[in-house]
Amino acid sequence: MPLALPPLSFRRAAAVGASLGIGFVLLMPGEWVPQVTHAQEFGLHAAVFFALALAWTLALPRVPVRVTLALAAVAAGSEWLQAYVVPLRTGALDDLLANLIGLTAGALIGAALTRRDRRHAPGLADEAGR
């Protein structure tokens, strides 16, 4: 039997914590950001939004499409803020592309995990109705 997902309350707390940490990283001033190659930066953007989408898709299992659309807006908004508000940061379309690739992969995997979990433990895995 596959491993069950953690309780929904834990998944929601993890998603909030991930959001706060990632929000800080996305909006910190440019002089605090380590210098990396373009490929590394692309991979980091994809990984960050993969983790964010996975966390929120597991935290809100009944609305994976809405989660994905909301995170797409966050991805675009973070690039806009980096371009026009955050000191010494630049927004870039290729960063937005990496964000969208990562969040799509995270949301798909999260949706598959919650679907599998509900199949193996109906009534226990999805406490979203409470």
PADRENKOL-717015 format. One line per 2 residues: number of its first residue (from 1); their letters; for each residue z, y, x of N, C-alpha, C, O, CB. Coordinates in steps of 0.1 Angstrom, whole numbers, always signed. Glycine has a CB too. Layout:
NUM = a = Z:Y:X:Z:Y:X:Z:Y:X:Z:Y:X:Z:Y:X | ... $
***
This chain:
1 = mp = +0:-12:+8:+0:+0:+0:+0:+12:+9:+8:+13:+18:+12:+0:-10 | -9:+22:+6:-9:+34:+14:+4:+42:+13:+11:+41:+4:-21:+43:+10 $
3 = la = +6:+50:+23:+18:+59:+23:+16:+70:+12:+6:+75:+10:+20:+66:+37 | +28:+73:+6:+28:+83:-5:+29:+97:+1:+34:+98:+12:+39:+80:-15 $
5 = lp = +24:+106:-6:+25:+120:-2:+40:+125:-3:+47:+119:-12:+16:+130:-10 | +44:+134:+4:+58:+140:+2:+59:+146:-12:+49:+148:-18:+61:+150:+13 $
7 = pl = +72:+148:-16:+74:+154:-29:+67:+168:-31:+65:+175:-21:+89:+156:-32 | +63:+171:-43:+55:+183:-45:+63:+196:-41:+57:+205:-36:+52:+184:-60 $
9 = sf = +76:+196:-43:+84:+208:-38:+83:+210:-23:+82:+221:-19:+98:+206:-43 | +83:+199:-16:+81:+200:-1:+67:+205:+3:+66:+213:+11:+84:+186:+6 $
11 = rr = +57:+200:-4:+43:+204:-2:+42:+219:-4:+35:+226:+3:+33:+195:-10 | +48:+224:-15:+47:+238:-18:+54:+246:-8:+49:+257:-4:+52:+240:-32 $
13 = aa = +66:+242:-4:+73:+250:+7:+65:+250:+20:+64:+260:+26:+87:+244:+9 | +59:+239:+23:+50:+238:+35:+38:+247:+34:+35:+254:+44:+46:+224:+38 $
15 = av = +32:+248:+22:+21:+257:+21:+25:+272:+22:+17:+279:+28:+14:+254:+7 | +36:+275:+16:+41:+289:+18:+44:+292:+32:+40:+303:+37:+53:+291:+9 $
17 = ga = +50:+283:+39:+53:+285:+53:+41:+286:+62:+40:+295:+71:+62:+274:+59 | +31:+278:+59:+18:+278:+66:+11:+292:+64:+6:+298:+73:+9:+267:+62 $
19 = sl = +12:+296:+51:+5:+309:+48:+11:+321:+55:+4:+329:+60:+6:+311:+33 | +25:+321:+56:+31:+332:+63:+28:+332:+78:+25:+342:+83:+47:+331:+61 $
21 = gi = +28:+320:+84:+25:+319:+98:+11:+323:+101:+8:+330:+111:+28:+305:+103 | +2:+317:+93:-12:+320:+95:-16:+335:+92:-24:+341:+99:-21:+311:+87 $
23 = gf = -9:+340:+82:-11:+354:+79:-7:+363:+90:-14:+373:+93:-3:+358:+66 | +4:+360:+97:+8:+368:+108:-2:+367:+119:-6:+377:+125:+22:+363:+113 $
25 = vl = -7:+355:+122:-17:+353:+133:-30:+361:+130:-36:+367:+139:-20:+338:+135 | -34:+360:+118:-47:+366:+114:-47:+381:+115:-57:+388:+117:-51:+362:+100 $
27 = lm = -35:+387:+113:-34:+402:+112:-26:+408:+124:-23:+420:+124:-27:+405:+100 | -23:+400:+134:-16:+406:+146:-26:+414:+154:-38:+411:+154:-10:+395:+155 $
29 = pg = -21:+425:+160:-30:+434:+168:-37:+426:+179:-33:+416:+185:-21:+445:+175 | -49:+432:+182:-58:+425:+192:-51:+423:+206:-55:+413:+212:-69:+433:+194 $
31 = ew = -42:+432:+210:-37:+430:+224:-27:+418:+224:-24:+413:+235:-29:+443:+228 | -23:+412:+213:-15:+400:+213:-23:+388:+212:-18:+377:+214:-6:+401:+201 $
33 = vp = -36:+389:+210:-44:+377:+208:-49:+372:+222:-55:+380:+229:-57:+380:+199 | -47:+359:+225:-52:+354:+238:-67:+354:+238:-74:+352:+228:-46:+340:+240 $
35 = qv = -73:+356:+250:-87:+356:+251:-92:+341:+253:-87:+334:+261:-91:+364:+264 | -102:+338:+244:-107:+324:+244:-122:+325:+244:-128:+336:+241:-102:+316:+232 $
37 = th = -129:+314:+246:-144:+314:+245:-148:+315:+231:-140:+313:+222:-150:+302:+252 | -160:+318:+228:-165:+319:+215:-164:+305:+207:-160:+305:+196:-180:+323:+215 $
39 = aq = -167:+294:+214:-166:+281:+208:-152:+278:+205:-149:+272:+194:-172:+270:+218 | -142:+281:+214:-128:+279:+211:-124:+287:+199:-116:+282:+190:-120:+282:+223 $
41 = ef = -128:+300:+198:-125:+308:+187:-130:+303:+174:-123:+303:+164:-130:+323:+189 | -142:+298:+174:-148:+292:+162:-140:+280:+157:-137:+278:+146:-163:+288:+164 $
43 = gl = -136:+271:+167:-128:+260:+164:-114:+263:+159:-109:+257:+150:-127:+251:+176 | -108:+274:+165:-95:+278:+160:-96:+283:+146:-87:+280:+138:-90:+289:+169 $
45 = ha = -106:+291:+143:-107:+296:+129:-109:+285:+119:-102:+285:+108:-120:+306:+128 | -117:+275:+122:-119:+264:+113:-106:+256:+112:-103:+252:+101:-131:+254:+119 $
47 = av = -99:+254:+123:-87:+246:+122:-76:+253:+114:-69:+246:+106:-82:+243:+136 | -75:+266:+115:-65:+274:+108:-68:+273:+93:-58:+270:+85:-65:+288:+113 $
49 = ff = -80:+275:+89:-83:+274:+75:-84:+260:+69:-82:+258:+57:-96:+281:+72 | -86:+250:+78:-85:+236:+74:-70:+233:+70:-68:+228:+60:-90:+227:+85 $
51 = al = -61:+237:+79:-47:+235:+76:-42:+242:+64:-35:+237:+56:-39:+239:+88 | -47:+254:+62:-43:+262:+51:-48:+256:+38:-41:+255:+28:-48:+277:+52 $
53 = al = -61:+252:+37:-66:+246:+25:-60:+232:+23:-57:+229:+11:-81:+244:+27 | -58:+225:+33:-51:+212:+31:-37:+214:+25:-34:+207:+15:-50:+204:+44 $
55 = aw = -30:+223:+31:-16:+225:+26:-16:+230:+11:-8:+225:+3:-9:+236:+34 | -25:+239:+8:-25:+244:-6:-31:+235:-16:-27:+234:-28:-32:+258:-7 $
57 = tl = -40:+227:-12:-46:+217:-21:-36:+206:-24:-35:+201:-35:-59:+210:-15 | -28:+202:-14:-17:+192:-16:-6:+199:-25:+1:+192:-32:-12:+187:-3 $
59 = al = -3:+212:-23:+7:+218:-30:+4:+221:-45:+13:+221:-53:+11:+232:-23 | -9:+223:-48:-14:+226:-61:-25:+216:-65:-36:+220:-66:-19:+241:-62 $
61 = pr = -21:+204:-67:-31:+193:-68:-40:+194:-81:-50:+188:-81:-24:+180:-68 | -35:+201:-91:-43:+202:-103:-54:+212:-103:-62:+213:-112:-34:+204:-115 $
63 = vp = -54:+221:-93:-64:+232:-93:-71:+233:-79:-71:+244:-73:-57:+245:-96 | -77:+223:-74:-83:+224:-60:-94:+234:-59:-96:+240:-49:-88:+210:-56 $
65 = vr = -102:+235:-70:-113:+244:-70:-108:+259:-69:-113:+267:-62:-123:+243:-82 | -98:+262:-77:-92:+275:-77:-86:+278:-63:-87:+289:-58:-82:+277:-88 $
67 = vt = -79:+268:-58:-73:+270:-44:-84:+273:-34:-83:+283:-26:-66:+257:-40 | -95:+266:-35:-106:+268:-25:-112:+282:-27:-115:+289:-17:-117:+258:-27 $
69 = la = -114:+286:-39:-120:+300:-42:-110:+311:-37:-115:+321:-32:-123:+301:-57 | -97:+309:-40:-88:+319:-36:-87:+320:-21:-86:+331:-15:-74:+316:-41 $
71 = la = -88:+308:-14:-88:+309:+1:-100:+314:+7:-100:+320:+17:-85:+295:+6 | -112:+312:+0:-124:+319:+4:-123:+334:+4:-128:+341:+13:-136:+314:-4 $
73 = av = -116:+339:-7:-114:+353:-8:-104:+358:+4:-106:+369:+9:-108:+357:-22 | -94:+350:+7:-85:+353:+18:-93:+353:+31:-91:+362:+39:-73:+343:+19 $
75 = aa = -102:+344:+33:-110:+343:+45:-118:+356:+47:-118:+362:+57:-119:+331:+45 | -125:+360:+36:-133:+372:+37:-124:+384:+38:-128:+393:+46:-142:+373:+24 $
77 = gs = -113:+385:+31:-104:+396:+32:-98:+397:+46:-97:+409:+51:-93:+395:+22 | -95:+386:+53:-89:+387:+66:-99:+392:+76:-96:+400:+85:-84:+373:+70 $
79 = ew = -112:+388:+75:-122:+394:+84:-124:+408:+81:-127:+416:+91:-135:+386:+82 | -124:+413:+69:-125:+427:+65:-114:+435:+71:-116:+445:+78:-126:+429:+50 $
81 = lq = -101:+430:+70:-90:+437:+75:-91:+437:+90:-87:+448:+96:-77:+430:+71 | -95:+427:+97:-97:+427:+111:-107:+437:+116:-106:+443:+126:-100:+413:+117 $
83 = ay = -117:+439:+108:-128:+448:+111:-124:+463:+109:-128:+471:+117:-140:+445:+103 | -116:+465:+99:-114:+479:+95:-99:+484:+96:-97:+496:+95:-119:+482:+82 $
85 = vv = -90:+475:+97:-76:+479:+96:-67:+475:+108:-60:+484:+114:-69:+473:+84 | -69:+463:+113:-60:+458:+124:-65:+464:+137:-77:+463:+140:-60:+443:+124 $
87 = pl = -56:+470:+145:-59:+476:+157:-65:+466:+167:-60:+455:+169:-48:+483:+164 | -76:+469:+174:-82:+461:+185:-87:+448:+180:-87:+438:+188:-73:+460:+196 $
89 = rt = -90:+446:+167:-96:+433:+162:-109:+436:+156:-112:+448:+152:-86:+427:+152 | -118:+427:+156:-131:+428:+150:-133:+417:+140:-129:+405:+143:-142:+428:+161 $
91 = ga = -139:+420:+129:-143:+410:+119:-157:+405:+123:-165:+413:+127:-142:+415:+105 | -159:+393:+120:-173:+387:+124:-177:+377:+113:-169:+370:+108:-172:+381:+138 $
93 = ld = -190:+377:+111:-196:+368:+101:-194:+353:+106:-192:+344:+98:-210:+371:+98 | -196:+351:+119:-194:+337:+124:-180:+332:+123:-177:+320:+121:-199:+336:+139 $
95 = dl = -170:+341:+124:-156:+338:+121:-154:+334:+106:-147:+325:+103:-146:+349:+125 | -160:+342:+98:-160:+339:+83:-166:+325:+80:-161:+317:+72:-167:+350:+75 $
97 = la = -177:+322:+87:-184:+309:+85:-174:+298:+90:-173:+288:+83:-197:+308:+93 | -168:+300:+101:-158:+290:+106:-147:+288:+96:-142:+277:+93:-153:+293:+120 $
99 = nl = -142:+299:+91:-131:+299:+81:-135:+291:+69:-128:+282:+64:-127:+313:+76 | -147:+293:+64:-152:+286:+52:-155:+271:+54:-152:+263:+46:-165:+293:+47 $
101 = ig = -160:+268:+66:-162:+254:+70:-148:+247:+70:-147:+236:+64:-169:+252:+83 | -138:+253:+76:-125:+247:+77:-119:+245:+64:-113:+235:+61:-116:+255:+86 $
103 = lt = -119:+256:+55:-113:+255:+43:-120:+245:+33:-113:+238:+25:-112:+269:+36 | -133:+244:+34:-140:+234:+26:-135:+220:+30:-133:+211:+21:-155:+235:+27 $
105 = ag = -135:+217:+43:-131:+204:+47:-116:+201:+43:-113:+190:+39:-132:+203:+63 | -107:+210:+45:-93:+208:+41:-92:+206:+27:-84:+198:+23:-85:+220:+46 $
107 = al = -99:+214:+18:-98:+212:+4:-103:+199:-1:-97:+192:-9:-105:+223:-3 | -114:+194:+5:-120:+181:+1:-110:+170:+5:-108:+160:-3:-133:+179:+8 $
109 = ig = -105:+171:+17:-95:+160:+21:-83:+160:+13:-77:+150:+9:-92:+162:+37 | -77:+172:+11:-66:+174:+2:-68:+168:-12:-59:+161:-17:-61:+188:+1 $
111 = aa = -79:+171:-18:-82:+166:-31:-83:+151:-31:-79:+144:-40:-95:+172:-36 | -89:+145:-21:-91:+131:-20:-77:+124:-18:-74:+114:-24:-100:+127:-8 $
113 = lt = -68:+131:-10:-55:+125:-8:-47:+125:-21:-40:+116:-25:-47:+133:+3 | -47:+136:-29:-40:+137:-41:-45:+128:-52:-38:+122:-59:-40:+152:-46 $
115 = rr = -58:+126:-52:-65:+117:-61:-60:+102:-58:-57:+95:-67:-80:+118:-61 | -60:+99:-45:-56:+86:-41:-41:+84:-44:-37:+73:-49:-58:+84:-26 $
117 = dr = -33:+94:-42:-19:+93:-44:-16:+91:-59:-7:+83:-63:-11:+105:-39 | -23:+98:-68:-21:+96:-82:-25:+83:-87:-19:+77:-96:-29:+107:-90 $
119 = rh = -35:+77:-81:-40:+64:-85:-29:+53:-81:-27:+44:-89:-53:+60:-78 | -22:+55:-70:-13:+45:-65:+1:+47:-71:+9:+37:-72:-12:+45:-51 $
121 = ap = +5:+59:-76:+18:+61:-81:+17:+71:-93:+22:+82:-92:+27:+67:-70 | +10:+67:-104:+9:+76:-115:+22:+80:-121:+32:+72:-122:+1:+69:-127 $
123 = gl = +23:+93:-124:+36:+99:-129:+46:+103:-119:+54:+112:-122:+42:+88:-138 | +45:+98:-107:+54:+102:-96:+48:+112:-87:+55:+121:-82:+58:+90:-88 $
125 = ad = +35:+110:-83:+29:+119:-73:+27:+133:-77:+28:+142:-69:+17:+112:-68 | +23:+135:-90:+19:+148:-95:+30:+154:-104:+30:+151:-116:+6:+148:-102 $
127 = ea = +39:+161:-98:+50:+167:-106:+46:+181:-111:+55:+189:-114:+63:+167:-98 | +33:+185:-110:+29:+199:-113:+32:+203:-127:+32:+215:-130:+14:+200:-110 $
129 = gr = +34:+194:-136:+37:+197:-150:+51:+203:-152:+54:+208:-163:+35:+185:-159 | +60:+201:-142:+74:+206:-144:+75:+220:-140:+86:+226:-141:+83:+197:-136 $
***
